[in-house]
């Protein structure tokens, strides 16, 4: 099965993908990882992408699609893949349809206020990478990492203004994909507010795994 995970930033796509990898026996394919790997390995497309990145510009869709096409042609994607974080726009989805047959788009439905609570409550340790949440998984001592004792900080991406800007962009650019895949009869939506184990159960039922 070739699966796309849709949902706002902070909806839990990456966490769900990690569980579905084992259930489905297929890899999770992240365009961010593909991009970093291509740049690191200095492939032809990687060198092209680096020129845009060094200039502070977005890497064009055709370059990303080219990298994605190379990635999904690899042997571990023979039985399918899970796409997390791509496509983000309808033109990207149309380009994707030209290189792969998408079987299902699974949308995690999480209200904006829940997303804001999840992301603004997140705290990270820059020293060891441990992650906490002020409500759902607080450290033993406020502001201090349980693992290494270093200070916990709020990432720039988790500041309320940044979170709201990202949500605004999602609603304007990415949410229309639900209509795109709905028109193709490929959209399935699940409740993403109930915690990861319940969300995984919803996903397994929706995908009939």
Buried (B, 14 or more C-beta within 10 A) or exposed (E): BBBBBBBBBBBBBBBBBBBBBEEBEBBBBBBEEBBBBBBEEEBEBBEBBBEEBEEEEEBEBEBBBBBBBBBBEEEEBEEBBBBBBBBBBBEBBEBBEEEBEBEBBBBBBBEBEBBBBBBBBBBBBEEEEBEBBBEEEBBEEEEBBBEEEEEBEBEEEBEEEBBBEBBEBBEEBBBEBBEBBBEEEBBBBBEBBEEEEEBBEBBBEBBEE
